[in-house]
Amino acid sequence: MNKRRFFTFVALIVATAASLIVGTSFFTQSLLAQTNTKLLISAAASLKDSLQEIKPLYQKKQQVAIAYNFAASGALQQQIENGAPVDIFISAAEKQMKALRSQGLILEDTQHDLLTNRLVLIVPNNSSNITDFKQLTSPEVKRIAVGEPRSVPAGQY
C-alpha cells in the first residue's frame, strides 16, 4: 500500500470515528431530553406565588420539568384519595396530611414540615381603627371574609 492510500485510509477512519463520537453525543443529549424527570406538585393555593417564583431557580440547577396543581388543601386531598397522580403534595395544614397518611396514600418517612402558616388581619385603608381580631365583633364591622373551614385550613383557625 503506497503512502497516499495509507493516509487516505487513516483519514477515513478518523472521519468515521469522529462522526460516531458526534453522533453518539447528539443521541445521548436527545435521550437525556426525552428522559427528563417530570414532577407534578399539588400544593395549597396559598403557596402559588412563592412556588411559581422558585420554579425557574430550581430548574436552573436541576433538569426537572415541574407542573403545578394549585387548589384548597382539602380539594387536593380529595383528588389524591380519588387516584389523582401526584409526586409531591404540599398542604397548608397537618389535617390533610394525617388523613392521607392514615389511608396509606403517603409514603413512609417522606413527610417533612417545610413551612408555617399563620392567619393575618387585613383591613381596607378607609376602615375604622381595627387593629385586633377581637375588634371584629364590633357592630362597626359589617363583613368578614374567611376561608371555607371544610377545605381551607385558614378557615379552621
Secondary structure, 3 states (H helix, E strand, C coil): CCHHHHHHHHHHHHHHHHHHHHHHHHHHHHHHHHCCEEEEEEEEHHHHHHHHHHHHHHHHHCCEEEEEEEECHHHHHHHHHCCCCCCEEECCCHHHHHHHHHCCCCCCCCCCCCCCCCCCCCCCCCCCCCCCHHHHHCCCCCCCCCCCCCCCHHHHC
